[in-house]
Amino acid sequence: MSKSRPTAFSDYEVRVRAYRIWERTGRPEGCAEEHWREALAELEAERQDRVPPQPGVSQPPTRTAADATAKSEEEAA
């Protein structure tokens, strides 16, 4: 008996995302497989963003409200 991977997505999730990609790209014909792969990649990226940080693993720095304010002040100057 094999266990399913915890990162697997249901066909429904992928199908809905692929449909949205198809619509977003102007409904081209013949791109179903490409949209399916792109949907999987987007879903995986979103899941990775939601994974809580692991202890001892370096995390990228996060932007703060002060960073956003400083950037907008630079742009205004």
N, C-alpha and C positions, 0 to 999 in steps of 0.2 A: 504494500500500500504506500503510495507516495503522497507527501504532503504538498499542498499548494503553496506557492511562494507568497509571502505576505505583501509583495508589491504588485501582485496580479490585479488587473482591473476587470470588471465585468464587461461582457460584450456590449451591454447597453450603454455603459459609461463611455466606452470608446466610440461607439456608433454615434451617440449624441454629439460628442466633441468633433468627430470627423465631419458630421453634417454641418456643424457651425463653421468649421474651417472651409468647407466647400462653399457655403453661402458667402463667407467673408472674402473668398478669392474670386467671386463672380460666377460661381456655379459652372466651372469648366467640366467638360466631359473627359473621361479617361484618366482621371486622377485619383480614383478611389483608394488604391493601395498607398499612394503617397500621402493622402489625407489621413489614412488609418495610422501610418507610421508617425506622422506629425502629431496626431491626437495622442498616441501613446507617449511620445516624448513630452508633450505639454503636461499630461496628467502626471507623469513621473517627476517632472520638474516641480510641479505644485506640491506633490507629496513630499519631496525632499525639503522644500521650504517649510513644511509644517512639522518636520521631524524635530523633536526637542534636542537641544545640544547635549552631547555626551560629555561626561566629566573627563578631563584630560585631553580633549580634542580641541585644537585651536579653531576658533571661530572668526570669521571676518568681522572687522569693526562695523558697528551699526551707526547710522546717521542719527544725530539728535536734532531737536528743534533748534538749538543754537547753531548747528551746522547749516540748516536750511535758512535761518535768518541771515547768517553771515554771507551765504551765497547770494541771496536776493539783494542784499546791500551792495555787494560787489557788482552785480549786474546792473543795478540802478545807477552806479557811479560812472 
